């Protein structure tokens, strides 16, 4: 049996969670004070995902960069591929909040969207 200790990032409590695994299957989750912690811990040990936030170059504006994020969580092991694609891409002004700037980033099925208006 394998044990993994985590600090939950699901809410501001930051619970210290212990997950017990047997053959890569979750047997128990302890230490969480809410259901969010249980869900976070199970996902984190089997299939960790993250939201990626960054900036992208803007052409044709006084602002040189626009803030962006993934439209949903992506597998943790795809973060570097995602960032490589973001860093290799530039967009033309104007850019509006919610505009899809990269579709299907790193073949994740998730888009990169703008989080700021740039004229």
Backbone atoms as SQL, in Angstrom:
CREATE TABLE atoms (id INTEGER PRIMARY KEY, chain TEXT, resi INTEGER, resn TEXT, atom TEXT, x REAL, y REAL, z REAL);
INSERT INTO atoms VALUES
  (1, 'A', 1, 'UNK', 'N', 0.858, -1.177, 0.000),
  (2, 'A', 1, 'UNK', 'CA', 0.000, 0.000, 0.000),
  (3, 'A', 1, 'UNK', 'C', 0.898, 1.231, 0.000),
  (4, 'A', 2, 'UNK', 'N', 0.522, 2.219, -0.819),
  (5, 'A', 2, 'UNK', 'CA', 1.273, 3.469, -0.941),
  (6, 'A', 2, 'UNK', 'C', 0.491, 4.600, -0.269),
  (7, 'A', 3, 'UNK', 'N', 1.221, 5.507, 0.389),
  (8, 'A', 3, 'UNK', 'CA', 0.614, 6.683, 1.021),
  (9, 'A', 3, 'UNK', 'C', 1.190, 7.940, 0.390),
  (10, 'A', 4, 'UNK', 'N', 0.313, 8.906, 0.119),
  (11, 'A', 4, 'UNK', 'CA', 0.775, 10.206, -0.389),
  (12, 'A', 4, 'UNK', 'C', 0.148, 11.299, 0.461),
  (13, 'A', 5, 'UNK', 'N', 0.987, 12.245, 0.881),
  (14, 'A', 5, 'UNK', 'CA', 0.516, 13.395, 1.652),
  (15, 'A', 5, 'UNK', 'C', 0.433, 14.600, 0.728),
  (16, 'A', 6, 'UNK', 'N', -0.699, 15.290, 0.803),
  (17, 'A', 6, 'UNK', 'CA', -0.958, 16.450, -0.052),
  (18, 'A', 6, 'UNK', 'C', -1.447, 17.619, 0.784),
  (19, 'A', 7, 'UNK', 'N', -1.252, 18.807, 0.272),
  (20, 'A', 7, 'UNK', 'CA', -1.917, 19.983, 0.805),
  (21, 'A', 7, 'UNK', 'C', -2.994, 20.353, -0.201),
  (22, 'A', 8, 'UNK', 'N', -4.228, 20.344, 0.236),
  (23, 'A', 8, 'UNK', 'CA', -5.353, 20.609, -0.661),
  (24, 'A', 8, 'UNK', 'C', -5.336, 22.065, -1.120),
  (25, 'A', 9, 'UNK', 'N', -5.603, 22.277, -2.415),
  (26, 'A', 9, 'UNK', 'CA', -5.702, 23.624, -2.969),
  (27, 'A', 9, 'UNK', 'C', -7.122, 23.910, -3.453),
  (28, 'A', 10, 'UNK', 'N', -8.072, 23.089, -3.022),
  (29, 'A', 10, 'UNK', 'CA', -9.460, 23.228, -3.459),
  (30, 'A', 10, 'UNK', 'C', -10.194, 24.398, -2.842),
  (31, 'A', 11, 'UNK', 'N', -9.792, 24.794, -1.643),
  (32, 'A', 11, 'UNK', 'CA', -10.406, 25.945, -0.967),
  (33, 'A', 11, 'UNK', 'C', -9.339, 26.585, -0.076),
  (34, 'A', 12, 'UNK', 'N', -9.625, 27.700, 0.559),
  (35, 'A', 12, 'UNK', 'CA', -8.608, 28.393, 1.366),
  (36, 'A', 12, 'UNK', 'C', -8.148, 27.661, 2.633),
  (37, 'A', 13, 'UNK', 'N', -8.808, 26.587, 3.035),
  (38, 'A', 13, 'UNK', 'CA', -8.437, 25.888, 4.267),
  (39, 'A', 13, 'UNK', 'C', -7.044, 25.254, 4.197),
  (40, 'A', 14, 'UNK', 'N', -6.626, 24.757, 3.040),
  (41, 'A', 14, 'UNK', 'CA', -5.310, 24.139, 2.895),
  (42, 'A', 14, 'UNK', 'C', -5.146, 22.887, 3.739),
  (43, 'A', 15, 'UNK', 'N', -6.144, 22.034, 3.749),
  (44, 'A', 15, 'UNK', 'CA', -6.113, 20.813, 4.568),
  (45, 'A', 15, 'UNK', 'C', -4.929, 19.921, 4.198),
  (46, 'A', 16, 'UNK', 'N', -4.367, 19.274, 5.210),
  (47, 'A', 16, 'UNK', 'CA', -3.316, 18.280, 5.009),
  (48, 'A', 16, 'UNK', 'C', -4.005, 16.935, 4.808),
  (49, 'A', 17, 'UNK', 'N', -3.929, 16.412, 3.600),
  (50, 'A', 17, 'UNK', 'CA', -4.671, 15.214, 3.219),
  (51, 'A', 17, 'UNK', 'C', -3.709, 14.050, 3.008),
  (52, 'A', 18, 'UNK', 'N', -4.129, 12.891, 3.444),
  (53, 'A', 18, 'UNK', 'CA', -3.389, 11.658, 3.183),
  (54, 'A', 18, 'UNK', 'C', -4.236, 10.767, 2.291),
  (55, 'A', 19, 'UNK', 'N', -3.628, 10.298, 1.225),
  (56, 'A', 19, 'UNK', 'CA', -4.299, 9.401, 0.285),
  (57, 'A', 19, 'UNK', 'C', -3.580, 8.058, 0.339),
  (58, 'A', 20, 'UNK', 'N', -4.336, 6.992, 0.508),
  (59, 'A', 20, 'UNK', 'CA', -3.782, 5.644, 0.456),
  (60, 'A', 20, 'UNK', 'C', -4.182, 5.007, -0.862),
  (61, 'A', 21, 'UNK', 'N', -3.196, 4.431, -1.545),
  (62, 'A', 21, 'UNK', 'CA', -3.406, 3.805, -2.844),
  (63, 'A', 21, 'UNK', 'C', -2.997, 2.344, -2.784),
  (64, 'A', 22, 'UNK', 'N', -3.711, 1.535, -3.532),
  (65, 'A', 22, 'UNK', 'CA', -3.356, 0.132, -3.704),
  (66, 'A', 22, 'UNK', 'C', -3.460, -0.171, -5.191),
  (67, 'A', 23, 'UNK', 'N', -2.333, -0.516, -5.823),
  (68, 'A', 23, 'UNK', 'CA', -2.296, -0.750, -7.272),
  (69, 'A', 23, 'UNK', 'C', -2.869, 0.429, -8.058),
  (70, 'A', 24, 'UNK', 'N', -2.453, 1.634, -7.692),
  (71, 'A', 24, 'UNK', 'CA', -2.861, 2.886, -8.350),
  (72, 'A', 24, 'UNK', 'C', -4.365, 3.164, -8.250),
  (73, 'A', 25, 'UNK', 'N', -5.028, 2.570, -7.266),
  (74, 'A', 25, 'UNK', 'CA', -6.431, 2.864, -6.983),
  (75, 'A', 25, 'UNK', 'C', -6.533, 3.461, -5.595),
  (76, 'A', 26, 'UNK', 'N', -7.331, 4.512, -5.465),
  (77, 'A', 26, 'UNK', 'CA', -7.499, 5.177, -4.178),
  (78, 'A', 26, 'UNK', 'C', -8.309, 4.282, -3.248),
  (79, 'A', 27, 'UNK', 'N', -7.726, 3.989, -2.088),
  (80, 'A', 27, 'UNK', 'CA', -8.380, 3.171, -1.070),
  (81, 'A', 27, 'UNK', 'C', -9.045, 4.068, -0.035),
  (82, 'A', 28, 'UNK', 'N', -8.339, 5.161, 0.352),
  (83, 'A', 28, 'UNK', 'CA', -8.923, 6.076, 1.331),
  (84, 'A', 28, 'UNK', 'C', -8.331, 7.469, 1.189),
  (85, 'A', 29, 'UNK', 'N', -9.131, 8.455, 1.615),
  (86, 'A', 29, 'UNK', 'CA', -8.716, 9.850, 1.680),
  (87, 'A', 29, 'UNK', 'C', -9.073, 10.337, 3.072),
  (88, 'A', 30, 'UNK', 'N', -8.068, 10.874, 3.798),
  (89, 'A', 30, 'UNK', 'CA', -8.318, 11.383, 5.142),
  (90, 'A', 30, 'UNK', 'C', -7.683, 12.756, 5.296),
  (91, 'A', 31, 'UNK', 'N', -8.223, 13.537, 6.231),
  (92, 'A', 31, 'UNK', 'CA', -7.677, 14.849, 6.544),
  (93, 'A', 31, 'UNK', 'C', -8.434, 16.005, 5.920),
  (94, 'A', 32, 'UNK', 'N', -9.286, 15.720, 4.954),
  (95, 'A', 32, 'UNK', 'CA', -10.062, 16.786, 4.319),
  (96, 'A', 32, 'UNK', 'C', -11.234, 17.174, 5.219),
  (97, 'A', 33, 'UNK', 'N', -11.570, 18.469, 5.183),
  (98, 'A', 33, 'UNK', 'CA', -12.704, 18.936, 5.993),
  (99, 'A', 33, 'UNK', 'C', -13.940, 19.214, 5.144),
  (100, 'A', 34, 'UNK', 'N', -13.820, 19.031, 3.822),
  (101, 'A', 34, 'UNK', 'CA', -14.984, 19.236, 2.955),
  (102, 'A', 34, 'UNK', 'C', -14.899, 18.294, 1.767),
  (103, 'A', 35, 'UNK', 'N', -15.980, 18.121, 1.032),
  (104, 'A', 35, 'UNK', 'CA', -15.990, 17.218, -0.126),
  (105, 'A', 35, 'UNK', 'C', -15.039, 17.655, -1.240),
  (106, 'A', 36, 'UNK', 'N', -14.741, 18.953, -1.304),
  (107, 'A', 36, 'UNK', 'CA', -13.814, 19.449, -2.329),
  (108, 'A', 36, 'UNK', 'C', -12.449, 18.786, -2.150),
  (109, 'A', 37, 'UNK', 'N', -12.019, 18.629, -0.888),
  (110, 'A', 37, 'UNK', 'CA', -10.729, 18.010, -0.600),
  (111, 'A', 37, 'UNK', 'C', -10.666, 16.568, -1.045),
  (112, 'A', 38, 'UNK', 'N', -11.745, 15.837, -0.834),
  (113, 'A', 38, 'UNK', 'CA', -11.792, 14.449, -1.273),
  (114, 'A', 38, 'UNK', 'C', -11.656, 14.365, -2.789),
  (115, 'A', 39, 'UNK', 'N', -12.407, 15.174, -3.491),
  (116, 'A', 39, 'UNK', 'CA', -12.374, 15.184, -4.959),
  (117, 'A', 39, 'UNK', 'C', -10.992, 15.603, -5.459),
  (118, 'A', 40, 'UNK', 'N', -10.444, 16.674, -4.861),
  (119, 'A', 40, 'UNK', 'CA', -9.114, 17.151, -5.260),
  (120, 'A', 40, 'UNK', 'C', -8.069, 16.048, -5.082),
  (121, 'A', 41, 'UNK', 'N', -8.054, 15.412, -3.917),
  (122, 'A', 41, 'UNK', 'CA', -7.040, 14.406, -3.605),
  (123, 'A', 41, 'UNK', 'C', -7.113, 13.221, -4.563),
  (124, 'A', 42, 'UNK', 'N', -8.313, 12.730, -4.813),
  (125, 'A', 42, 'UNK', 'CA', -8.467, 11.590, -5.721),
  (126, 'A', 42, 'UNK', 'C', -7.961, 11.937, -7.123),
  (127, 'A', 43, 'UNK', 'N', -8.314, 13.114, -7.600),
  (128, 'A', 43, 'UNK', 'CA', -7.880, 13.540, -8.928),
  (129, 'A', 43, 'UNK', 'C', -6.367, 13.777, -8.959),
  (130, 'A', 44, 'UNK', 'N', -5.835, 14.376, -7.919),
  (131, 'A', 44, 'UNK', 'CA', -4.413, 14.741, -7.892),
  (132, 'A', 44, 'UNK', 'C', -3.495, 13.521, -7.946),
  (133, 'A', 45, 'UNK', 'N', -3.858, 12.439, -7.322),
  (134, 'A', 45, 'UNK', 'CA', -2.974, 11.269, -7.320),
  (135, 'A', 45, 'UNK', 'C', -3.146, 10.379, -8.552),
  (136, 'A', 46, 'UNK', 'N', -4.292, 10.452, -9.209),
  (137, 'A', 46, 'UNK', 'CA', -4.554, 9.605, -10.379),
  (138, 'A', 46, 'UNK', 'C', -4.367, 10.361, -11.695),
  (139, 'A', 47, 'UNK', 'N', -4.897, 11.574, -11.775),
  (140, 'A', 47, 'UNK', 'CA', -4.862, 12.348, -13.022),
  (141, 'A', 47, 'UNK', 'C', -4.777, 13.842, -12.699),
  (142, 'A', 48, 'UNK', 'N', -3.591, 14.335, -12.297),
  (143, 'A', 48, 'UNK', 'CA', -3.475, 15.741, -11.910),
  (144, 'A', 48, 'UNK', 'C', -3.694, 16.691, -13.088),
  (145, 'A', 49, 'UNK', 'N', -4.428, 17.756, -12.825),
  (146, 'A', 49, 'UNK', 'CA', -4.730, 18.767, -13.839),
  (147, 'A', 49, 'UNK', 'C', -4.511, 20.149, -13.246),
  (148, 'A', 50, 'UNK', 'N', -4.284, 21.120, -14.127),
  (149, 'A', 50, 'UNK', 'CA', -4.090, 22.499, -13.697),
  (150, 'A', 50, 'UNK', 'C', -4.704, 23.458, -14.708),
  (151, 'A', 51, 'UNK', 'N', -5.081, 24.648, -14.213),
  (152, 'A', 51, 'UNK', 'CA', -5.401, 25.781, -15.071),
  (153, 'A', 51, 'UNK', 'C', -4.088, 26.523, -15.292),
  (154, 'A', 52, 'UNK', 'N', -3.809, 26.887, -16.538),
  (155, 'A', 52, 'UNK', 'CA', -2.579, 27.607, -16.860),
  (156, 'A', 52, 'UNK', 'C', -2.928, 29.066, -17.113),
  (157, 'A', 53, 'UNK', 'N', -2.191, 29.971, -16.486),
  (158, 'A', 53, 'UNK', 'CA', -2.330, 31.403, -16.743),
  (159, 'A', 53, 'UNK', 'C', -0.994, 31.931, -17.238),
  (160, 'A', 54, 'UNK', 'N', -1.047, 32.865, -18.173),
  (161, 'A', 54, 'UNK', 'CA', 0.183, 33.410, -18.740),
  (162, 'A', 54, 'UNK', 'C', -0.136, 34.723, -19.451),
  (163, 'A', 55, 'UNK', 'N', 0.771, 35.149, -20.308),
  (164, 'A', 55, 'UNK', 'CA', 0.536, 36.307, -21.167),
  (165, 'A', 55, 'UNK', 'C', 0.972, 35.958, -22.583),
  (166, 'A', 56, 'UNK', 'N', 0.418, 36.709, -23.547),
  (167, 'A', 56, 'UNK', 'CA', 0.725, 36.475, -24.946),
  (168, 'A', 56, 'UNK', 'C', 1.043, 37.820, -25.609),
  (169, 'A', 57, 'UNK', 'N', 1.937, 37.816, -26.567),
  (170, 'A', 57, 'UNK', 'CA', 2.332, 39.024, -27.281),
  (171, 'A', 57, 'UNK', 'C', 1.168, 39.554, -28.124),
  (172, 'A', 58, 'UNK', 'N', 0.977, 40.897, -28.074),
  (173, 'A', 58, 'UNK', 'CA', -0.052, 41.563, -28.874),
  (174, 'A', 58, 'UNK', 'C', 0.643, 42.480, -29.885),
  (175, 'A', 59, 'UNK', 'N', 0.224, 42.384, -31.131),
  (176, 'A', 59, 'UNK', 'CA', 0.751, 43.218, -32.200),
  (177, 'A', 59, 'UNK', 'C', -0.273, 44.305, -32.518),
  (178, 'A', 60, 'UNK', 'N', 0.188, 45.563, -32.678),
  (179, 'A', 60, 'UNK', 'CA', -0.694, 46.653, -33.077),
  (180, 'A', 60, 'UNK', 'C', -1.404, 47.329, -31.934),
  (181, 'A', 61, 'UNK', 'N', -0.786, 47.354, -30.763),
  (182, 'A', 61, 'UNK', 'CA', -1.384, 47.995, -29.597),
  (183, 'A', 61, 'UNK', 'C', -0.290, 48.605, -28.739),
  (184, 'A', 62, 'UNK', 'N', -0.679, 49.584, -27.907),
  (185, 'A', 62, 'UNK', 'CA', 0.274, 50.141, -26.945),
  (186, 'A', 62, 'UNK', 'C', 0.639, 49.106, -25.882),
  (187, 'A', 63, 'UNK', 'N', -0.289, 48.198, -25.599),
  (188, 'A', 63, 'UNK', 'CA', -0.012, 47.106, -24.661),
  (189, 'A', 63, 'UNK', 'C', 0.741, 46.030, -25.412),
  (190, 'A', 64, 'UNK', 'N', 1.851, 45.601, -24.876),
  (191, 'A', 64, 'UNK', 'CA', 2.664, 44.608, -25.560),
  (192, 'A', 64, 'UNK', 'C', 2.197, 43.180, -25.296),
  (193, 'A', 65, 'UNK', 'N', 1.436, 42.968, -24.193),
  (194, 'A', 65, 'UNK', 'CA', 1.018, 41.616, -23.843),
  (195, 'A', 65, 'UNK', 'C', -0.419, 41.626, -23.340),
  (196, 'A', 66, 'UNK', 'N', -1.091, 40.494, -23.502),
  (197, 'A', 66, 'UNK', 'CA', -2.446, 40.307, -22.991),
  (198, 'A', 66, 'UNK', 'C', -2.431, 39.092, -22.064),
  (199, 'A', 67, 'UNK', 'N', -3.152, 39.188, -20.955),
  (200, 'A', 67, 'UNK', 'CA', -3.246, 38.049, -20.047),
  (201, 'A', 67, 'UNK', 'C', -4.175, 37.006, -20.645),
  (202, 'A', 68, 'UNK', 'N', -3.791, 35.727, -20.459),
  (203, 'A', 68, 'UNK', 'CA', -4.549, 34.607, -21.019),
  (204, 'A', 68, 'UNK', 'C', -4.615, 33.480, -19.995),
  (205, 'A', 69, 'UNK', 'N', -5.550, 32.551, -20.244),
  (206, 'A', 69, 'UNK', 'CA', -5.637, 31.354, -19.403),
  (207, 'A', 69, 'UNK', 'C', -6.276, 30.234, -20.200),
  (208, 'A', 70, 'UNK', 'N', -6.123, 29.024, -19.687),
  (209, 'A', 70, 'UNK', 'CA', -6.800, 27.897, -20.308),
  (210, 'A', 70, 'UNK', 'C', -8.287, 27.988, -19.970),
  (211, 'A', 71, 'UNK', 'N', -9.127, 27.546, -20.879),
  (212, 'A', 71, 'UNK', 'CA', -10.576, 27.604, -20.669),
  (213, 'A', 71, 'UNK', 'C', -11.053, 26.531, -19.693),
  (214, 'A', 72, 'UNK', 'N', -10.152, 25.636, -19.338),
  (215, 'A', 72, 'UNK', 'CA', -10.429, 24.578, -18.374),
  (216, 'A', 72, 'UNK', 'C', -9.106, 23.987, -17.923),
  (217, 'A', 73, 'UNK', 'N', -9.161, 22.995, -17.080),
  (218, 'A', 73, 'UNK', 'CA', -7.933, 22.347, -16.619),
  (219, 'A', 73, 'UNK', 'C', -7.339, 21.475, -17.718),
  (220, 'A', 74, 'UNK', 'N', -5.999, 21.418, -17.740),
  (221, 'A', 74, 'UNK', 'CA', -5.301, 20.516, -18.657),
  (222, 'A', 74, 'UNK', 'C', -4.463, 19.540, -17.834),
  (223, 'A', 75, 'UNK', 'N', -4.124, 18.381, -18.407),
  (224, 'A', 75, 'UNK', 'CA', -3.255, 17.456, -17.675),
  (225, 'A', 75, 'UNK', 'C', -1.940, 18.139, -17.298),
  (226, 'A', 76, 'UNK', 'N', -1.503, 17.892, -16.089),
  (227, 'A', 76, 'UNK', 'CA', -0.290, 18.532, -15.573),
  (228, 'A', 76, 'UNK', 'C', 0.917, 18.271, -16.477),
  (229, 'A', 77, 'UNK', 'N', 0.981, 17.098, -17.080),
  (230, 'A', 77, 'UNK', 'CA', 2.128, 16.784, -17.932),
  (231, 'A', 77, 'UNK', 'C', 2.091, 17.497, -19.290),
  (232, 'A', 78, 'UNK', 'N', 1.044, 18.262, -19.558),
  (233, 'A', 78, 'UNK', 'CA', 0.937, 19.029, -20.808),
  (234, 'A', 78, 'UNK', 'C', 1.257, 20.517, -20.599),
  (235, 'A', 79, 'UNK', 'N', 1.589, 20.925, -19.380),
  (236, 'A', 79, 'UNK', 'CA', 1.826, 22.346, -19.097),
  (237, 'A', 79, 'UNK', 'C', 2.958, 22.913, -19.947),
  (238, 'A', 80, 'UNK', 'N', 4.086, 22.225, -20.043),
  (239, 'A', 80, 'UNK', 'CA', 5.217, 22.751, -20.803),
  (240, 'A', 80, 'UNK', 'C', 4.888, 22.863, -22.291),
  (241, 'A', 81, 'UNK', 'N', 4.165, 21.903, -22.851),
  (242, 'A', 81, 'UNK', 'CA', 3.747, 21.970, -24.257),
  (243, 'A', 81, 'UNK', 'C', 2.789, 23.132, -24.467),
  (244, 'A', 82, 'UNK', 'N', 1.907, 23.346, -23.502),
  (245, 'A', 82, 'UNK', 'CA', 0.962, 24.466, -23.550),
  (246, 'A', 82, 'UNK', 'C', 1.721, 25.795, -23.552),
  (247, 'A', 83, 'UNK', 'N', 2.668, 25.935, -22.633),
  (248, 'A', 83, 'UNK', 'CA', 3.444, 27.179, -22.539),
  (249, 'A', 83, 'UNK', 'C', 4.287, 27.412, -23.787),
  (250, 'A', 84, 'UNK', 'N', 4.823, 26.359, -24.356),
  (251, 'A', 84, 'UNK', 'CA', 5.606, 26.492, -25.585),
  (252, 'A', 84, 'UNK', 'C', 4.744, 27.074, -26.705),
  (253, 'A', 85, 'UNK', 'N', 3.502, 26.587, -26.800),
  (254, 'A', 85, 'UNK', 'CA', 2.595, 27.081, -27.835),
  (255, 'A', 85, 'UNK', 'C', 2.172, 28.523, -27.557),
  (256, 'A', 86, 'UNK', 'N', 1.893, 28.853, -26.302),
  (257, 'A', 86, 'UNK', 'CA', 1.541, 30.233, -25.941),
  (258, 'A', 86, 'UNK', 'C', 2.689, 31.169, -26.288),
  (259, 'A', 87, 'UNK', 'N', 3.907, 30.801, -25.911),
  (260, 'A', 87, 'UNK', 'CA', 5.068, 31.661, -26.149),
  (261, 'A', 87, 'UNK', 'C', 5.393, 31.831, -27.625),
  (262, 'A', 88, 'UNK', 'N', 4.997, 30.888, -28.463),
  (263, 'A', 88, 'UNK', 'CA', 5.266, 30.949, -29.901),
  (264, 'A', 88, 'UNK', 'C', 4.169, 31.681, -30.674),
  (265, 'A', 89, 'UNK', 'N', 3.111, 32.102, -29.977),
  (266, 'A', 89, 'UNK', 'CA', 1.958, 32.710, -30.634),
  (267, 'A', 89, 'UNK', 'C', 1.846, 34.183, -30.287),
  (268, 'A', 90, 'UNK', 'N', 1.502, 35.002, -31.292),
  (269, 'A', 90, 'UNK', 'CA', 1.174, 36.409, -31.045),
  (270, 'A', 90, 'UNK', 'C', -0.174, 36.690, -31.691),
  (271, 'A', 91, 'UNK', 'N', -0.862, 37.687, -31.162),
  (272, 'A', 91, 'UNK', 'CA', -2.196, 38.036, -31.658),
  (273, 'A', 91, 'UNK', 'C', -2.224, 39.500, -32.055),
  (274, 'A', 92, 'UNK', 'N', -3.149, 39.834, -32.932),
  (275, 'A', 92, 'UNK', 'CA', -3.309, 41.215, -33.376),
  (276, 'A', 92, 'UNK', 'C', -4.417, 41.893, -32.579),
  (277, 'A', 93, 'UNK', 'N', -4.180, 43.149, -32.200),
  (278, 'A', 93, 'UNK', 'CA', -5.204, 43.948, -31.527),
  (279, 'A', 93, 'UNK', 'C', -6.317, 44.244, -32.527),
  (280, 'A', 94, 'UNK', 'N', -7.546, 44.418, -32.064),
  (281, 'A', 94, 'UNK', 'CA', -8.003, 44.374, -30.680),
  (282, 'A', 94, 'UNK', 'C', -8.245, 42.939, -30.205),
  (283, 'A', 95, 'UNK', 'N', -8.161, 42.765, -28.899),
  (284, 'A', 95, 'UNK', 'CA', -8.422, 41.494, -28.246),
  (285, 'A', 95, 'UNK', 'C', -9.448, 41.751, -27.149),
  (286, 'A', 96, 'UNK', 'N', -10.424, 40.874, -27.010),
  (287, 'A', 96, 'UNK', 'CA', -11.477, 41.060, -26.011),
  (288, 'A', 96, 'UNK', 'C', -11.523, 39.884, -25.039),
  (289, 'A', 97, 'UNK', 'N', -11.967, 40.166, -23.830),
  (290, 'A', 97, 'UNK', 'CA', -12.100, 39.124, -22.821),
  (291, 'A', 97, 'UNK', 'C', -12.929, 37.968, -23.396),
  (292, 'A', 98, 'UNK', 'N', -12.407, 36.757, -23.261),
  (293, 'A', 98, 'UNK', 'CA', -13.114, 35.576, -23.739),
  (294, 'A', 98, 'UNK', 'C', -12.768, 35.164, -25.156),
  (295, 'A', 99, 'UNK', 'N', -12.044, 36.018, -25.900),
  (296, 'A', 99, 'UNK', 'CA', -11.636, 35.626, -27.253),
  (297, 'A', 99, 'UNK', 'C', -10.776, 34.370, -27.183),
  (298, 'A', 100, 'UNK', 'N', -11.047, 33.414, -28.061),
  (299, 'A', 100, 'UNK', 'CA', -10.214, 32.210, -28.154),
  (300, 'A', 100, 'UNK', 'C', -8.999, 32.567, -28.996),
  (301, 'A', 101, 'UNK', 'N', -7.823, 32.490, -28.370),
  (302, 'A', 101, 'UNK', 'CA', -6.587, 32.869, -29.049),
  (303, 'A', 101, 'UNK', 'C', -5.825, 31.661, -29.578),
  (304, 'A', 102, 'UNK', 'N', -5.975, 30.523, -28.934),
  (305, 'A', 102, 'UNK', 'CA', -5.419, 29.253, -29.420),
  (306, 'A', 102, 'UNK', 'C', -6.477, 28.177, -29.171),
  (307, 'A', 103, 'UNK', 'N', -6.864, 27.487, -30.221),
  (308, 'A', 103, 'UNK', 'CA', -7.812, 26.377, -30.072),
  (309, 'A', 103, 'UNK', 'C', -7.047, 25.086, -29.787),
  (310, 'A', 104, 'UNK', 'N', -7.595, 24.263, -28.916),
  (311, 'A', 104, 'UNK', 'CA', -7.059, 22.931, -28.656),
  (312, 'A', 104, 'UNK', 'C', -5.553, 22.963, -28.344),
  (313, 'A', 105, 'UNK', 'N', -5.184, 23.768, -27.387),
  (314, 'A', 105, 'UNK', 'CA', -3.764, 23.929, -27.048),
  (315, 'A', 105, 'UNK', 'C', -3.149, 22.587, -26.664),
  (316, 'A', 106, 'UNK', 'N', -2.001, 22.298, -27.234),
  (317, 'A', 106, 'UNK', 'CA', -1.237, 21.074, -26.947),
  (318, 'A', 106, 'UNK', 'C', -2.095, 19.809, -27.075),
  (319, 'A', 107, 'UNK', 'N', -3.062, 19.857, -27.983),
  (320, 'A', 107, 'UNK', 'CA', -3.962, 18.713, -28.223),
  (321, 'A', 107, 'UNK', 'C', -4.676, 18.233, -26.961),
  (322, 'A', 108, 'UNK', 'N', -5.108, 19.197, -26.144),
  (323, 'A', 108, 'UNK', 'CA', -5.798, 18.872, -24.897),
  (324, 'A', 108, 'UNK', 'C', -7.311, 18.982, -25.018),
  (325, 'A', 109, 'UNK', 'N', -7.795, 19.596, -26.107),
  (326, 'A', 109, 'UNK', 'CA', -9.224, 19.864, -26.235),
  (327, 'A', 109, 'UNK', 'C', -9.635, 21.142, -25.515),
  (328, 'A', 110, 'UNK', 'N', -8.671, 21.831, -24.918),
  (329, 'A', 110, 'UNK', 'CA', -8.907, 23.059, -24.161),
  (330, 'A', 110, 'UNK', 'C', -8.323, 24.237, -24.938),
  (331, 'A', 111, 'UNK', 'N', -9.002, 25.381, -24.884),
  (332, 'A', 111, 'UNK', 'CA', -8.563, 26.573, -25.598),
  (333, 'A', 111, 'UNK', 'C', -7.829, 27.545, -24.676),
  (334, 'A', 112, 'UNK', 'N', -7.041, 28.434, -25.302),
  (335, 'A', 112, 'UNK', 'CA', -6.435, 29.563, -24.588),
  (336, 'A', 112, 'UNK', 'C', -7.307, 30.775, -24.880),
  (337, 'A', 113, 'UNK', 'N', -7.781, 31.437, -23.806),
  (338, 'A', 113, 'UNK', 'CA', -8.676, 32.588, -23.956),
  (339, 'A', 113, 'UNK', 'C', -8.064, 33.825, -23.317),
  (340, 'A', 114, 'UNK', 'N', -8.444, 34.972, -23.845),
  (341, 'A', 114, 'UNK', 'CA', -8.008, 36.252, -23.300),
  (342, 'A', 114, 'UNK', 'C', -8.760, 36.552, -22.005),
  (343, 'A', 115, 'UNK', 'N', -8.053, 37.162, -21.061),
  (344, 'A', 115, 'UNK', 'CA', -8.704, 37.572, -19.804),
  (345, 'A', 115, 'UNK', 'C', -8.661, 39.091, -19.649),
  (346, 'A', 116, 'UNK', 'N', -8.368, 39.788, -20.742),
  (347, 'A', 116, 'UNK', 'CA', -8.271, 41.253, -20.701),
  (348, 'A', 116, 'UNK', 'C', -8.637, 41.837, -22.067),
  (349, 'A', 117, 'UNK', 'N', -9.210, 43.022, -22.061),
  (350, 'A', 117, 'UNK', 'CA', -9.470, 43.749, -23.308),
  (351, 'A', 117, 'UNK', 'C', -8.248, 44.561, -23.680),
  (352, 'A', 118, 'UNK', 'N', -7.813, 44.469, -24.933),
  (353, 'A', 118, 'UNK', 'CA', -6.694, 45.244, -25.456),
  (354, 'A', 118, 'UNK', 'C', -7.167, 45.896, -26.754),
  (355, 'A', 119, 'UNK', 'N', -7.090, 47.213, -26.793),
  (356, 'A', 119, 'UNK', 'CA', -7.489, 47.941, -28.034),
  (357, 'A', 119, 'UNK', 'C', -6.284, 48.275, -28.869);
